[in-house]
Amino acid sequence: MTFCIVCGLLVWAGCGVAVRGDSLEEKLATVTDFVPKAVAPVDQLIEVAQRFKIPMAIEWVERASLDQTPSSRKRSVRELIKEIASPEHRVEVDDGLVRIYSPTKSVHPFNFLNIRLERYTAKEADLFDAEDQLRWAIRFTLEPEKYRNGYNGGYGHAADHIFQITKFTLSESNVTIREVLNRIALAQGNALWVATIKSEDLEGYEPCWQRTRADGGDSPVTSAWRFHPLAEIAELAKDRVAVDVMIPGVLDDRMTTIPVMLEHGLAGDSGGSHGGSSSEGISFQYGVSIEKLGKDFVTLLVHLKIGREGETDFTFDRKVKIYKDRITDIQLEPRSRIRAYFEPQKGTKEH
């Protein structure tokens, strides 16, 4: 089997930038007839935020009213957001975020977002680190005696997540949980946050965290919020790894397109496995996964099985290293080959 590395220049089809550089006010003024596919209002707001790259702080109070789909008509993004959020919630721009909240519930003393922390620090942290430090700051505030003699920490998250970048440092004193969430979203630069406030938690004679402690109950105050990215790796990646598979009589297609951010060691979905067959009795099974990311290369683990009637199945299970400035052409057998290379991510801008 012959591996042939073909040096050459790829023709760049375009240069993509996923997160629009418009100001927040310009994004909100964009005229659109966009209608979210989601049913729940919070999910609709997240969909709008991700569509138009609008950082949000959503403090949603659960309501009994039926879910509604916004009407399909031309209006500004700001008007669309207000249509989804009304009538209980107010929409306003506050320090670089679109804040969505209930004027009465947001100031309630039993609203966990109003818990005031003596100090919050996150040093050279990604968003996951910053969240973990916030949880500990909450615990230290609500149950200081429990951690007087030390503590054991730790947290986990999915691999290849866009929130692994960027790194930032925050140091705040006498700050509320709400204010910390805002600071994290703004420092990260590609995020919105959502906290759902239960009406029953604002009733009674004491706040819920005094009954359940910091990490207790159905919605502990140490995890009663969610961060969502405005753009994923697939949108922000400058490059894509492409794999074409050619099997005469059954296949001559691109089988894999993987967005990669080599500078950050991140990669998007590899697309899973594929299979097929032809009327001439030729079949195939194909799959690929990323083995390693380097500064200027990607190593893929490629699986390809080809079956032909009356012949022994051909199986290819190998690691394939692909460089940014080269096309990797692999002759599998006299009748089939794989071609792998980098190409730039094409940018799109939707309004």
C-alpha positions in Angstrom: 0.0 0.0 0.0 1.4 3.4 -1.0 1.1 6.6 0.9 1.7 9.6 -1.2 2.0 13.1 0.2 1.2 15.7 -2.5 2.6 19.1 -1.7 0.8 22.1 -3.1 -1.4 25.0 -2.5 -5.1 24.7 -1.8 -7.4 27.3 -3.3 -9.1 29.2 -0.5 -12.8 29.5 -1.2 -13.4 32.1 1.5 -12.5 33.3 5.0 -15.1 32.8 7.7 -15.8 34.8 10.8 -18.8 33.3 12.8 -19.4 35.9 15.5 -20.5 39.1 13.9 -18.5 42.2 14.7 -21.5 44.5 14.8 -22.2 46.4 18.0 -24.9 45.1 20.3 -27.3 48.0 19.3 -26.7 47.2 15.6 -27.6 43.6 16.1 -30.7 44.5 18.0 -31.8 46.9 15.3 -31.4 44.3 12.6 -34.7 43.8 10.7 -35.8 40.2 10.4 -38.7 37.8 9.9 -37.0 35.0 11.8 -39.2 32.7 13.8 -37.6 30.4 16.3 -38.2 26.7 16.0 -38.3 26.1 19.7 -41.5 25.9 21.7 -40.6 27.1 25.2 -39.9 30.8 25.5 -36.5 30.4 27.1 -35.4 28.1 24.3 -36.8 30.6 21.8 -34.7 33.4 23.4 -31.6 31.2 23.3 -32.2 30.4 19.6 -32.5 34.2 18.8 -29.4 34.9 20.8 -27.4 32.3 18.9 -28.8 33.3 15.6 -27.9 36.9 15.9 -24.9 36.5 18.3 -26.4 38.5 21.1 -25.1 38.0 24.7 -27.9 37.7 27.1 -28.6 37.4 30.8 -31.9 35.6 31.1 -33.5 35.6 34.5 -36.7 33.7 33.7 -39.6 33.4 36.1 -41.7 30.3 35.5 -45.2 31.1 34.3 -48.4 29.2 33.8 -49.2 30.8 30.5 -49.2 28.7 27.3 -46.1 28.7 25.1 -46.5 30.9 22.1 -44.7 31.1 18.7 -43.8 34.6 17.6 -45.5 35.8 14.5 -43.7 35.8 11.1 -43.4 39.4 10.2 -40.7 42.0 9.6 -39.5 43.6 12.9 -36.3 44.3 14.7 -34.5 41.7 16.7 -35.2 43.8 19.8 -38.9 43.7 19.1 -38.7 39.9 18.5 -37.0 39.4 21.9 -39.7 41.6 23.6 -42.4 39.7 21.9 -41.1 36.4 23.3 -40.4 37.8 26.8 -43.6 39.8 27.4 -45.6 40.5 29.3 -44.0 39.4 32.6 -40.4 40.1 31.7 -38.6 43.3 30.9 -35.9 43.6 28.2 -33.1 46.1 28.5 -29.5 46.5 27.5 -27.2 46.6 30.6 -23.4 46.8 30.3 -23.0 44.9 27.1 -25.7 42.3 27.8 -29.4 42.1 26.9 -31.0 41.5 30.3 -34.3 39.8 30.5 -36.0 39.8 33.9 -39.1 40.3 36.0 -38.9 43.8 37.7 -40.6 42.5 40.8 -39.0 39.0 41.1 -35.5 40.1 40.3 -35.2 42.2 43.5 -36.9 39.7 45.8 -34.7 38.8 48.8 -35.4 35.1 48.2 -34.1 35.2 44.7 -30.8 33.3 44.8 -29.2 35.6 42.3 -29.2 38.3 45.0 -27.0 36.3 47.3 -24.0 38.6 48.0 -20.6 37.1 48.0 -17.8 38.6 50.0 -15.3 37.7 47.4 -15.0 36.0 44.0 -11.8 35.2 42.1 -11.1 33.3 38.9 -7.5 33.4 37.7 -6.5 32.5 34.1 -9.7 30.5 34.0 -11.9 29.2 31.2 -15.7 29.3 31.7 -15.8 25.9 33.4 -13.1 27.0 35.9 -14.9 30.3 36.5 -18.2 28.4 37.2 -16.5 26.1 39.6 -15.0 29.0 41.5 -18.4 30.6 41.7 -19.9 27.5 43.2 -17.2 27.5 45.9 -17.7 31.2 46.6 -21.4 30.4 47.2 -20.6 27.6 49.5 -18.1 29.6 51.5 -20.8 32.4 51.9 -23.7 30.1 52.9 -21.9 27.4 54.9 -18.5 28.9 56.0 -18.3 26.5 59.0 -18.4 23.5 56.8 -15.3 24.5 54.9 -13.3 26.1 57.7 -10.8 23.2 57.8 -10.4 22.8 54.0 -12.2 21.1 51.2 -11.7 18.8 48.1 -12.7 20.2 44.7 -13.1 18.9 41.2 -15.4 19.1 38.2 -15.8 17.7 34.7 -17.1 18.7 31.3 -17.3 17.3 27.8 -14.2 17.2 25.7 -13.8 19.6 22.8 -16.1 22.3 24.1 -15.9 25.9 22.9 -16.0 27.1 26.5 -12.5 25.7 27.0 -11.5 29.0 25.4 -10.8 31.8 26.2 -8.9 32.3 29.5 -9.7 35.3 31.6 -9.1 36.6 35.2 -11.8 38.1 37.4 -11.5 39.4 40.9 -14.6 40.9 42.6 -15.6 41.8 46.1 -19.1 42.3 47.7 -20.7 41.1 44.5 -24.0 39.2 43.8 -24.3 35.9 42.0 -26.1 37.8 39.2 -23.2 40.2 38.8 -20.7 37.3 38.7 -22.6 35.5 36.0 -22.7 38.8 34.0 -18.9 39.2 34.5 -18.2 35.6 33.3 -20.4 35.9 30.2 -18.8 39.2 29.2 -15.2 38.0 29.9 -15.7 34.8 28.0 -17.1 36.8 25.1 -19.2 34.0 23.5 -21.8 33.2 26.1 -25.2 33.9 27.5 -26.6 32.6 30.8 -30.0 31.5 31.9 -31.4 31.1 35.4 -35.0 29.8 36.0 -36.6 31.2 39.1 -39.4 29.1 40.6 -42.3 31.2 42.0 -42.7 28.9 45.0 -39.1 29.5 45.9 -40.0 33.2 46.5 -42.8 32.3 49.0 -42.7 31.4 52.6 -40.7 32.8 55.5 -37.1 31.9 54.5 -35.1 31.4 51.3 -34.9 27.9 49.9 -31.2 27.7 50.4 -31.6 28.0 54.2 -33.9 24.9 54.0 -31.8 22.8 51.6 -28.3 24.1 52.1 -26.1 25.2 49.2 -26.0 21.9 47.3 -29.4 20.5 48.3 -32.8 20.4 46.8 -34.0 20.0 43.2 -32.2 23.1 42.0 -29.2 23.8 44.2 -28.1 27.4 44.3 -24.6 26.2 43.2 -26.0 25.0 39.9 -29.2 26.9 39.3 -28.0 28.5 36.1 -26.8 27.4 32.6 -24.3 29.0 30.2 -24.9 28.6 26.5 -22.4 29.4 23.7 -23.4 32.0 21.1 -21.3 30.2 18.5 -20.0 26.6 18.4 -16.7 25.2 17.1 -18.2 24.6 13.7 -18.9 28.4 13.3 -15.7 29.7 14.8 -13.2 27.3 13.3 -11.0 28.8 10.6 -10.2 25.4 9.0 -11.9 22.2 8.2 -10.4 18.7 7.6 -12.0 17.1 4.6 -11.8 13.4 3.6 -12.9 12.2 0.2 -13.4 8.5 -0.5 -13.4 7.0 -4.0 -14.7 3.5 -4.6 -15.6 2.9 -8.3 -19.1 1.8 -8.7 -20.4 2.8 -5.3 -18.8 5.9 -3.9 -17.1 9.1 -5.0 -18.0 11.6 -2.3 -16.7 13.7 0.6 -17.3 11.5 3.6 -15.9 13.7 6.4 -15.8 17.5 7.2 -14.4 18.2 10.6 -14.1 21.9 11.8 -10.8 22.3 13.7 -9.3 25.0 15.9 -5.7 23.9 15.9 -4.5 26.9 17.9 -6.7 25.8 20.8 -6.6 22.0 20.3 -10.3 21.8 19.6 -12.3 19.9 17.0 -16.0 19.5 16.1 -18.0 16.5 15.3 -16.4 14.0 13.0 -19.7 12.8 11.6 -19.9 9.3 12.8 -20.0 6.2 10.6 -21.5 5.6 7.1 -22.4 2.6 5.0 -23.9 1.7 1.7 -24.0 -0.7 -1.2 -24.7 -0.8 -5.0 -26.7 -3.0 -7.2 -23.5 -4.5 -8.5 -22.8 -6.1 -5.2 -20.3 -3.6 -3.8 -20.7 -2.4 -0.2 -18.7 -0.2 2.2 -18.6 0.8 5.8 -16.7 4.0 6.8 -15.9 5.9 10.0 -13.4 8.4 11.2 -12.3 9.9 14.5 -9.7 12.4 15.6 -6.7 10.8 17.2 -4.5 13.9 17.7 -4.4 17.6 17.0 -1.1 19.4 16.4 -0.1 23.0 15.6 -0.2 22.3 11.8 -1.7 18.8 11.5 -4.4 16.4 12.5 -4.1 12.7 12.9 -7.2 10.8 12.0 -8.1 7.2 12.8 -9.8 6.0 9.6 -11.8 2.8 9.2 -12.9 1.6 5.8 -14.3 -1.8 4.8 -15.1 -2.6 1.2 -16.9 -5.8 0.2 -17.3 -7.2 -3.3 -19.2 -10.3 -4.3 -16.9 -13.2 -4.8 -13.9 -11.4 -3.2 -12.4 -11.2 0.2 -13.3 -8.0 2.1 -10.8 -5.3 2.0 -10.3 -3.5 5.4 -8.3 -0.3 6.1 -7.8 0.6 9.8 -5.0 3.1 10.0 -3.9 6.4 11.5 -3.6 9.1 8.8 -1.7 12.3 9.5 -2.9 15.3 7.5 -0.8 18.6 7.3 -2.3 22.0 6.6 -0.2 22.7 3.5 -0.5 19.3 1.8 -2.9 17.0 0.3 -2.7 13.4 1.6 -3.5 10.9 -1.1 -3.8 7.2 0.0 -4.0 4.5 -2.6 -5.9 1.8 -0.7 -6.0 -0.8 -3.5 -5.9 -0.5 -7.3 -9.6 0.4 -7.3 -10.1 2.7 -4.3 -8.4 5.6 -2.6 -8.7 8.3 0.1 -7.9 12.0 -0.3 -7.6 14.1 2.8 -6.7 17.8 3.2 -7.4 21.1 5.0 -9.7 23.7 3.6 -10.8 27.1 5.0 -14.1 27.5 6.7 -16.6 29.4 4.6 -18.2 32.3 6.5 -21.8 33.1 6.3 -23.8 36.0 7.7 -27.5 35.6 8.2 -29.9 38.4 9.1 
